Each structure stands twice: as C-alpha cells, then as structure tokens.
Amino acid sequence: MKIWERLIWLVTWSSLYAVGGENSWTFTFINGNLSCMIFNLSSESDIGNYSFLSNKTEELIFINASLDSFDLTEAMQKITPWKISISASNVTRVIFPAKMTPSVVNLRNMTIEDLVFNENTRIQDFRADYTTLQSVTPTISKLTALDILWVAHSELTNFSFDVLLNSSISLLYLVGNKIETISVNPAMVCCKNLEEIFLSDNRLKQLDFRVISLMVNLKTIFLEGNQLADLNMSIDMTHRFSNVAQDGRAYNEEAIEFCSWHTYHSRKVRNEFPAEETSVPNCTDYFASLLSIHLARNKIEQVNFKHFALMNSLNSLDMSHNMLTNLSSKANEVPIRLSELFVSNNNITDVYLTPFLSLKALYIYDNNVKVLNMSSLPKDIDYLNLINNPINCNEMPHMNSSTNFPTIGPYTEC
C-alpha cells in the first residue's frame, strides 16, 4: 500500500475535490475532520488562496508536490494546525513563515535543496527523513523553541555546530547521512541545552573530542557504525571562552571560563578531602554532564584512555566491534568515574586496567584473551564477562573450584 493510500485509510475524510481545468486536474485535496491532504501541487496549480482549508484543520499534509519555491506563508494565514507534513515531493526550496502555529514539521522522501526559516517561536520538532538535503541551513537558529532537530538518511556530508550557537535543542539526530567531519568554532560555547547527539551510521574517520567539550548539558553521544580509526583530544587548557556570533560579535561580555575538575574528582573518589574542605573549582568543567559514549562498529585499533581523562562524569564507554588488540592504561590518565567498559568482539590479547578506580563491569567477550592476571584489573570490579575467549577460566584463582580456600573475585562469566 502506497503512503498516500495509507494516509487516506487513516483519515476519516468528509470531502474529496479535484481542482483544475475541464480535462485535467492540477491538484487534489481531501478535507478530513482534523486533517487536510493536498496531492500533486505544482507551480501550475491554481491554489485559490487555500480557500478550501478549514479552520478546524490540525494537520496539513502535502503529497507529491512539485515546486521550485514552496512558500507556506499563504497556507499558514488560513489555518492554525499543530503539524505540517510534506512527503514524496520534489521541491527546490521550502520557506517557513514566522507566523505559523505548527509545533511539528515532518519532511520525508523528498528531493530538496534548501530550507528557509523565519523567526519562529512555535516549531519544537523538525524532522527530515530520506531527503536530498546536503547541509543544515543556518536559518535553523531562528527557531527559538526548537527542541528536536532530526535530519536522517539524507545527504549531509559535514556538520558544524556553529549553526546551533544559541539554539534551544536538546536532541540532535543525524543518523544515516554521509557526514565525514563535524566541527565547531574553537572559541565558541554553543549548544547549552543539547543533551543527546546521534551520529551513528555516517562516514566519520576521525574525531576530536574538543568539538563537544564545552557542551555543558550533553549526556550522551552515539557514534556507532562510522569509520573512526583516530580519536583525539586537543583542548587548549589556558583558553577562556565566550558565546561568539558568526560575525565575530560576543553575545555576552563576560567570558565563560572552563577548566578540568580531574584532580578534584580524583581526590573525591579516593576520599582524600579533609572533612572541612567542600569547595569546588571556580570554573566550568569540560564535558560537565557527559555520561556515555557509544563507539561500537568502527575501525579503532588502539585506544588511548588519556583522550577520555577529562570526562569526569563519564560512566559508560562502548568500544565493542572494533579492531582493538590490547587494553592498556596509565595512572591519572583514565576517566575517573568510568564504571562500565564494553569491548566485546575485538581481538584483544592483553589487558591492564588497574588505574580505573571506579570500574565495576568489564564486557570483554568474543576476544583473544589467553591469560588474565587479576592484578591487572581494578580491585573493586564486580562483573567480568570472558565468554568466547581462549582462556582457561579454571586457572583464575577465584574460578578454581578445586582449591580449599577459594579467592574472592568478581562475578565472572567464562
């Protein structure tokens, strides 16, 4: 069943009209109880100022439109819907007026080159799926109430967070594009409300974590299914930052000072603070809220945990299905609060994770571990998954059932 047939089935429609000349229809519309579907709109269509729209319309749906410039201004002057959908259409440009009421805009299966947004305080959820969009328009910053920006399975080749400078979005979903690079102005603090970033199934080959270091509310980033082989961290620890506009003007006169709280968190984890000492650093921590990073299904051969050391809130790291051959770490060069590490389906032979003071669970199944000295693991680890490794688990002290004095160790699946 085609998409427009499904829509007709879902809508309780009251009227069907074909509008056009005596021998040909230029467009068709179906006015339902709560929605209106408009088919085959083109530059030759006499839309008649959208006089057929009902003020009860809550959802306006365009299907199979073919236009150079698709301006929604006139339609939005007639009705106040909560949602606009455009699908299976071929348009060069869609223009969204300032005075429009919809909080949700959906584009799907479209050939489209550009989007133009005017100042708007109503749109909260913008989604484009399976389109030919090659970039995110800078005018997205004019949507002051936007919470979700979703451009998936389209033609994006790069993404700059600069377009989100003062954006209110909390969720950025850019899955299934062709993105090779992500960037941000190194002197800019952006995306203060951003909590989740989805960049899975793109074409990223390298990543500098500096790009997300100043996103103070970012909690998780998904990077699975890229081509990442190189991870890096290039933070200038001496730099002070401000909100900088694209023309170079600062929005706030007072700069925002960032620093690392690594020493503070390390002492806290080790219980090294005197009872009377409770003060925190007088600055904003890098990666202040980051809890999880998902890097599965990439091409990472080596991991330098130092690149994650400034992520003081990080508690979950997934690097499964990569090309790792060893896990080695150094004191004071690890994320201090990491509690879960997923490294299954690699080719790991050597493990040394003792510096991870907070690590509680290690998922290292489907690797090539033949020998594992428990002294190479954190002393407080609770769970260890070694399934499908060539290790003789009975040789591990806490797994040896023949001894009269079993050694206490983590719950181990082997």
N, C-alpha and C positions, 0 to 999 in steps of 0.2 A: 504494500500500500504506500503511495507517494505521500510526501509530507503534507501537501495541501489537502489530500483526501483524509488524512488522519485528523487534521485540524477541523475540517467540516464535520467529521464524526463527533468530535469533542464539543463543538459549539451547538447550542440549541438556537438555531437560526430562525429568524422570522421573515426575512425577505432576501431575494436574490435578484440582482439587477445587472444587465449588460448595457454598457453605455458606449455609444459610437454612432457611426453612420448607418445608413439603411442596410448595407450589405456586409458590414464588418464591425466587430466590437473592438474598441480601443482599450477598454479595461472593464473588469467585472468586480463587483463588491457584494459582500454578504454582511448584512446587518444582523447581528445576533442580539440576544438580550443584554449581554455585557461586553461584547466584542464586535469589532468590525474587521473583516478581511478584505483586502484590496488586491486583486490579481492583475498582472500584465500591465502595470502602469508604465507608460513610456513618455518620451518628450512630445509625442504627437497626441497624447491623451488630453481631452478637454475635461479637466478635473472639476470644473464648475465651482471653484472656491470651497470645495469639500462640503457643499451644502447638504449632502446626503448623510453626513455624520450626525449621530445622536449624542445629545449631551449626557446620556447615560453610559456611553462607551467607556469601559475601564481598560480595555486592551486594544491597541491599534496594531494590526498585522499587515505587512506588505509582503507579497509573494511574487516572485518572478518579475520584479521591476527592472526596467532597462532605461537608465537615465544617465546623462553626463553629470549634471549637478542636481542632487536630490535635497532640496531645501524643505525642511519640515515646519518652517515658520507658519505658513498659512494653516496647516492642519492643526497646529497647537493653539491657534487663535479660536478654533471652533469647539474643541473638546478639552477635557482635563483628565486623560487616562493616567493610570499608575504605571503602565508598561507599554513599551514600543518594541516590536519585533520586525526585523527585516531578514528574509531568507531567500535562498535560491535566486539571487538577483545579481545584476551586472550594472554597477554604477561607478563613476569616477570619483565622486566626492559626495559625502553626506554632511549637511550643515544642520547643526542642532542649535536652535534659538535659545536666547536667555530665558524668555518667558515660556517655559514648558514645565508641566507638572510631573511627568513620569519619574519615578524613583529608580526604575529598572529599564535598561536598554539592552536588547539582545540582537546581535548580528550573527548569521550562520550561513555557511555555504555561499559565500559571496565573492565576486570579483570586485575589488575596491582598491583605490589608490590612496585616498586621504579622508580624514575626519576633521571637521572644524567645529570646535565647541566655543560657544559664547559664555560669558559669565553666568553661572547657574548654581543655585543653592538647593536643588531638589534631587538631582541624579546621585544615587548612592551605590548602584551596582551596574557596572558596564561590562558586557561580555561579548567577545568576538571569537567565534569558533570556525575553523576551516575557511579562512578568508585569505586573500592575497595581500593583506597589509604587510608592508616591509619595514615599517617603523611606527613607534608610538608618537603621536602628534604632541608637540609642546603645548598645544591649547588644552591638553588634559588637565593642566594646572588650574584652569578656570573653573573646574568642577569642585567647588569648595566643600561639598558634603560627601564627596566620593569616598566609599569605604572599601569597595572591591573593584580592582582593575584586573580583567581577565582577557588575555589575548592568547589563545591556544591553537595549536595545529595550523599555524599560519606561516608567513614568510619572513618573520623578523630575523635579521642577521646580526644585529647587535642591540644592546640596550644600555642607555645612560640614565642613571638615577637622577641626573640633573633635572629631568622633566618633572620630577616629583618633589622639588625643593620644599615647598610649603604645603604639600599635599596632605590630606587627611586620611589617606587609605591605610587600612590595617592588613589587607591581604593582596599580594601581588602574585598572579598566576600566569606564567608564561611557558607552560609545558608544551612540548612537541613542536617547537619552532626550529629555526636554523641558526640560532644565536651562537656566535663564535667568541664574542667578547662582551663583558659587562664592565662599566666604568662609572666613575663619579669624580667631580671636581675635587681634587685633594684638599682644597681649602674650604670646602663646603660641608655644613652639617645639614643633612636632609632626612626626610622620612621619619620624623619623630614619632609618628603613630603606627608605623609599619611593624607588624608582629610576625607575619609569615611570608616567606618567599618560596615560590615553587618554580624551579628552573630545570626540572627533570627532562630528559629526552631531547636535549639540544646538541650543539656541537662544540661546547667549551673544551679547550685543550689545556688551558692554564688558568689559574685563579689566584689573585692576590687578595687575601682576606682583609686588607686595608679597606676595600670597597665597602664593606659592611661594618667596619669597626666603630663608627660613630652613630650607628642607628640604635638609639638608647633603649627602644622597646622591642627590638627584634628578638623573638624567642626561638625560631627555627628556620632553617633553610634546607631545601630539598634540591640536591644536585645529582640524583641518580641518572644513570643511562646517558652520560655525556662521554667525552673522550679525554677526560682530565688525566694528565700524566705529571703535571707540575703544579705543586701547591707552594705558595709563597706568602710572606708577611713583610710589608715594607712601611710600617708605621714610623713616622717621624715623632719621636717621643718628646721633642722640645717644642712642637708646634702648638700654637693656640688657634682656635677655630671660631668662625662666626657664620651666620647664615648669609650667604652671598647670592645675590641675584645673578641672572645670566648676563646682565650688562655690567657686572662688577660691583654694583652698589650693595652695601651691607644693610640688611633689614634691621638688625639690632646693633646698636652702637657698642654694647658690651660684648666682648668675645667670650666664647664658651671654652673653658679650659678643661682638657682631658688629661688623664694620667693613668698609670696602671696601679690597680689595687692588689697586685700579685703578692707583694710582701705582707700586706695586711691580711689577706685571706690565708696565706701560708701559716702565719702565726696563729690565726684563729683556729685553723684545722688542727694545729699541733698543741693547742691550749697553752700558748706561750704568753698570753696577755696577763699582766697583773690585774687583780680584781678591780682596781680603781681606774684602769685605763679602758675607756669605751669609745673614744673619738675615732671617727673615720677620716680618710683623706679628704682634703678640702678641694675636691675636683670631681669630675665625672669619669667613671671607669670606662675603659674601652670595652666593647661588647657587653654592656652593662646588664642585659637581660637574656643573653643568648644561652639557651638550654640544650639544644640538639642540632647536630649537623649530619646530613644524610648524603654519603658519598659512594653508595653502592653502585656496582656495574660501571666502573670507569676503567682507566688503564694505569692506575697508580702502582709503581714498582717499589718505591721507597717512601716511608713516612717519617718526617722529622717532627716529632711531637712539640718541638720548640715553637712551631708555627701556631700551635694551639694554646701556648702557655699563658697568653694574656686574656684568655677566655675564662674568667674566674667563676662564672656561673655554669659553665658547660658541664652537663652530667651524662650526656649520651652522644656517642660517636659511632657511626656506622660506616665501615670501610669494607664490607663484605663484597665478594665477587669482583676483586681487583687482581693485581699481579704481584702482591707483596710476597717477599721471601723471608723477611725477618721483622721482628718487633723489638726494637731496642730504644731505651730511653735513658736520659741523664737527670740527675738530681737538679731540682729547681728549673727544669725545662719541660714541664708537663702541665696540663690543665689540672689545677689543684683539686677541683671538686668532681672530676670525671668518675662516675660510678658504674657506667655500663660501656663496654667496648665490644663491638661486633666486627669480627674479622674472618668470618667463615668464607669458604670457597676461594681461598687464595693458594699460595704454595709455600706457606710459612714453615721454616725448619727451626729457627732459633727465636727464643723468647726471653726478654729481660724487661720486666715491668715493675720492679721493686719500687721505683720512685713515685709510683701512683699511690698516694696516701689514702685516697677515698674510693679506689676501685673495689667494687663488690661483685661484679659479674663479668666473666670473660667468655665470649662465644667464639671459639676457635675451631669448630668442627669443619670437616672437609678440608684439611690442610695436610702438611707433610711432617708433622712433629713426631720425631722418633724418641727423643729424650726430653724430659721436662723436670728440672730441679725446682722443687717447691720454694727454694730460697730466691728464685728469680721472679717470684710473684709477690704482690703485696700481702703482708701478713694477715690482714683482715678480710681477704677475699672470701665471699660466701658461696659463690657458684662458679663452676668450671665445666664447660661443655667441650669435650675432646672427641666426640663421635667421629668415626671415619678418619682417624689419624693412625699411622703405623706404629704407635707407641704401645708398649706392654704396660697396661694400667696396673697390673699386679706388682710391678716394680716400684710404684709410687707408694711411699710409706703409709699414707692414710687409706690406701686402697688394698693393702696387703692383708688378706684375711687369715693368713697362716701364723701371723705373729700373736703372741700372748699379750702384747702391750701395744694395741693399735694407736697410731698417731692421729691426733685431731686435725682435720683439714676441711676444706670446702666441700659442699655437696658436689659430687663430680659425676657427670655422665660421660661414659667412655666405651 
